[in-house]
Amino acid sequence: MSKRKIVSVTTDSDERDLRILFDEIAIELDNGVYINLTLKPKRGDPKFAEIWELSLPKTDGDRVYWSNGASLTMDEIIAMIQAEKSGEQKQEASEE
């Protein structure tokens, strides 16, 4: 199985408030799958703390990156999705 490539990355909003604009990014993979990824868990990371002041994210096919050096590889993106899903499942279980 070949490794998936990132085709494009955009923000989830046309808002000019960058805090809102960068809370989530939309990632398109080469197989047509779209991933809406929340960046809130990364706010504590010093490089990600400043992405809200930078230009829009870009991709080179293997990662999403910003001009300050902050980046997310496909493996990191998948790990963030799994952590988010795991957190949702734990929350649902505690509500039952």
Buried (B, 14 or more C-beta within 10 A) or exposed (E): EEEBBBBBBEBBBEEEEBEEBBBBBBBBBEEEEEBEBEBEEBEEEEEBEBBBEEEBBBBEEEBBBBEBEBBBEBEBBBEBBEEBEEEEEEEEEEEE
